[in-house]
């Protein structure tokens, strides 16, 4: 069963609305999906090319509550970001009437959307040379469902871990661990170079680098 079918099985009551100007519809990310949104934004900034949505039926699952003006997004975040970036005009909204989510429903949605994110990063082409592997791992391990990560680890390495490793991230991105390690090394070198240049022109920056327990004050910044 695909993820959309799972979603409709859990939340079967929907309404269909054809939209002629998508940019004028008020849509926001559901607060419960904010962490997943950060994960997607991090990846979207590193895409080698935009997602190809030319042959895709333009539709989006949204959630409607009387408490808000407009709609919220929980799943399909990658489609939402693509539609906005590529200025899609006509779209079909699949509207779920949902005033609030129960704890069980939130667990279901977070796990489903976590699996959706995993599928997404497995299929897109990223510019590895611009990726920050440590930041990407931190976002994934902070915001994705722990159960999803546990299941994925068991499937790929048979290790009962609730966090993604650098090796697993490399596997999902179809690159080598050495490539990601080299990227981490390059980032560290770039930051060291920046700090070195700053310390040559700023007494405040030099003090912070030389003394890790030093604290910044407005006076120090102005004087430097």
C-alpha positions as CSV (number, residue, x, y, z in Angstrom):
1,X,0.0,0.0,0.0
2,X,1.4,3.4,-1.0
3,X,1.6,6.3,1.5
4,X,-1.4,8.2,-0.1
5,X,-3.6,5.1,0.3
6,X,-2.5,4.8,3.9
7,X,-3.4,8.4,4.5
8,X,-6.9,8.1,2.9
9,X,-7.6,4.9,4.8
10,X,-6.9,6.7,8.1
11,X,-8.6,9.9,7.1
12,X,-11.2,8.9,4.5
13,X,-13.5,11.9,4.5
14,X,-12.3,14.5,2.0
15,X,-13.5,17.3,-0.3
16,X,-12.1,18.2,-3.7
17,X,-11.6,21.8,-4.7
18,X,-10.2,23.0,-8.0
19,X,-8.0,26.1,-7.7
20,X,-7.2,28.4,-10.6
21,X,-4.7,30.5,-8.8
22,X,-2.7,28.5,-6.3
23,X,-0.6,31.5,-5.2
24,X,-3.7,33.3,-3.8
25,X,-4.7,30.4,-1.5
26,X,-3.6,30.8,2.1
27,X,-1.7,27.7,3.1
28,X,0.7,27.3,6.0
29,X,2.7,24.4,7.5
30,X,0.9,22.6,10.4
31,X,2.9,23.4,13.6
32,X,3.2,19.7,14.2
33,X,5.0,19.3,10.9
34,X,7.3,22.3,11.4
35,X,10.4,20.0,12.0
36,X,9.7,18.0,8.9
37,X,9.4,21.3,7.0
38,X,12.9,22.3,8.2
39,X,14.2,18.9,6.9
40,X,12.7,19.6,3.5
41,X,14.0,23.1,3.3
42,X,17.5,22.0,4.0
43,X,17.3,19.5,1.1
44,X,15.6,21.8,-1.3
45,X,18.5,24.3,-0.9
46,X,20.9,21.6,-2.2
47,X,18.9,20.2,-5.1
48,X,21.0,19.9,-8.3
49,X,17.9,20.6,-10.4
50,X,14.3,21.4,-9.5
51,X,11.8,18.6,-9.0
52,X,10.3,17.5,-12.3
53,X,6.6,18.0,-11.8
54,X,5.7,18.6,-15.4
55,X,3.9,15.3,-16.0
56,X,2.5,15.1,-12.5
57,X,-1.2,15.5,-11.7
58,X,-1.1,18.8,-9.7
59,X,-2.9,18.0,-6.4
60,X,-2.2,18.6,-2.8
61,X,-3.6,17.2,0.5
62,X,-4.5,20.0,2.9
63,X,-6.1,20.2,6.3
64,X,-9.0,22.5,7.2
65,X,-10.1,23.6,10.7
66,X,-12.6,26.3,11.7
67,X,-9.9,27.7,14.0
68,X,-7.8,29.0,11.1
69,X,-8.3,31.1,8.0
70,X,-7.0,28.9,5.1
71,X,-5.4,25.5,5.1
72,X,-2.5,23.7,6.7
73,X,0.0,21.2,5.2
74,X,1.2,18.1,7.0
75,X,2.2,15.7,4.3
76,X,3.3,16.3,0.6
77,X,5.5,19.2,1.8
78,X,7.9,18.6,-1.1
79,X,5.1,19.0,-3.6
80,X,3.9,22.2,-1.8
81,X,7.5,23.7,-2.0
82,X,7.8,22.7,-5.7
83,X,4.4,24.2,-6.6
84,X,5.3,27.5,-4.9
85,X,8.8,27.6,-6.4
86,X,7.7,26.7,-9.9
87,X,4.7,29.1,-9.8
88,X,2.0,26.5,-10.5
89,X,-1.3,28.1,-11.2
90,X,-4.0,25.4,-11.4
91,X,-4.1,22.7,-8.7
92,X,-6.6,20.4,-7.1
93,X,-6.9,20.5,-3.3
94,X,-7.8,17.3,-1.4
95,X,-9.3,18.8,1.7
96,X,-9.3,16.9,5.0
97,X,-11.7,18.4,7.6
98,X,-9.8,18.0,10.8
99,X,-10.4,20.4,13.8
100,X,-7.7,18.7,15.9
101,X,-5.5,15.6,15.9
102,X,-5.6,12.9,18.6
103,X,-2.3,11.7,19.9
104,X,-2.7,8.5,17.9
105,X,-3.3,10.4,14.7
106,X,-0.3,12.6,15.3
107,X,1.9,9.5,15.7
108,X,0.5,8.1,12.5
109,X,1.0,11.3,10.5
110,X,4.6,11.8,11.8
111,X,5.6,8.3,10.9
112,X,3.9,8.4,7.5
113,X,5.5,11.8,6.7
114,X,8.9,10.6,7.9
115,X,8.7,7.7,5.5
116,X,7.6,10.2,2.8
117,X,10.7,12.2,3.5
118,X,13.0,9.1,3.3
119,X,11.4,8.3,-0.1
120,X,12.0,11.9,-1.2
121,X,15.8,12.0,-0.4
122,X,16.2,8.6,-2.1
123,X,14.8,9.9,-5.4
124,X,16.2,13.4,-5.7
125,X,19.6,14.4,-7.1
126,X,21.5,16.6,-4.6
127,X,24.6,18.7,-5.0
128,X,26.7,16.9,-2.5
129,X,29.4,19.6,-2.7
130,X,27.0,22.1,-1.1
131,X,25.4,19.7,1.5
132,X,26.2,20.0,5.2
133,X,26.1,16.3,6.3
134,X,26.2,17.1,10.0
135,X,23.3,19.6,9.8
136,X,21.3,17.2,7.7
137,X,21.8,14.4,10.1
138,X,20.9,16.6,13.1
139,X,17.6,17.7,11.4
140,X,16.7,14.1,10.5
141,X,17.5,12.7,13.9
142,X,15.7,15.5,15.7
143,X,12.5,15.7,13.7
144,X,11.8,12.4,12.0
145,X,9.9,9.6,13.7
146,X,12.1,7.5,15.8
147,X,10.1,4.4,14.8
148,X,10.7,5.2,11.1
149,X,14.5,5.5,11.7
150,X,14.5,2.3,13.8
151,X,12.7,0.3,11.0
152,X,15.0,1.7,8.4
153,X,18.1,0.8,10.3
154,X,16.8,-2.7,10.9
155,X,16.1,-3.1,7.2
156,X,19.5,-1.8,6.0
157,X,21.9,-2.9,8.7
158,X,20.0,-5.0,11.2
159,X,21.1,-2.6,14.0
160,X,18.4,-1.4,16.4
161,X,19.3,2.3,16.3
162,X,16.8,5.1,16.6
163,X,19.1,7.5,14.8
164,X,20.4,7.8,11.2
165,X,24.2,7.3,10.8
166,X,26.4,9.0,8.3
167,X,26.8,5.7,6.5
168,X,23.0,5.3,6.1
169,X,22.6,8.9,4.9
170,X,25.3,8.2,2.2
171,X,23.4,5.1,1.2
172,X,20.1,7.0,0.8
173,X,21.8,9.8,-1.2
174,X,23.5,7.3,-3.5
175,X,27.0,8.5,-2.6
176,X,29.8,7.2,-0.5
177,X,30.6,7.8,3.2
178,X,34.0,9.1,2.1
179,X,32.3,11.8,0.0
180,X,30.3,13.0,3.0
181,X,33.4,12.8,5.3
182,X,35.3,14.9,2.8
183,X,32.5,17.4,2.7
184,X,32.6,17.6,6.5
185,X,36.3,18.2,6.4
186,X,35.9,20.9,3.8
187,X,33.3,22.7,5.9
188,X,35.6,22.6,8.9
189,X,38.5,24.0,6.8
190,X,36.2,26.8,5.4
191,X,35.1,27.8,8.9
192,X,38.7,27.8,10.2
193,X,39.7,30.1,7.4
194,X,36.8,32.5,8.1
195,X,37.7,32.6,11.8
196,X,41.4,33.2,11.0
197,X,40.5,36.1,8.7
198,X,38.1,37.5,11.3
199,X,40.7,37.4,14.0
200,X,43.2,39.3,11.9
201,X,40.7,42.3,11.7
202,X,38.7,42.0,14.9
203,X,40.1,42.0,18.4
204,X,36.8,40.7,19.6
205,X,36.9,37.7,17.2
206,X,40.5,37.0,18.2
207,X,39.6,37.0,21.9
208,X,36.7,34.6,21.3
209,X,39.0,32.2,19.3
210,X,41.9,32.4,21.8
211,X,39.7,32.2,24.9
212,X,36.8,29.8,24.6
213,X,35.3,31.1,27.9
214,X,35.3,34.7,26.7
215,X,31.9,36.4,26.5
216,X,30.7,38.9,23.9
217,X,29.5,42.4,25.0
218,X,28.2,45.3,22.9
219,X,31.2,47.3,24.0
220,X,33.7,44.7,22.8
221,X,32.0,44.5,19.4
222,X,32.0,48.3,18.9
223,X,35.6,48.7,20.0
224,X,36.8,45.9,17.7
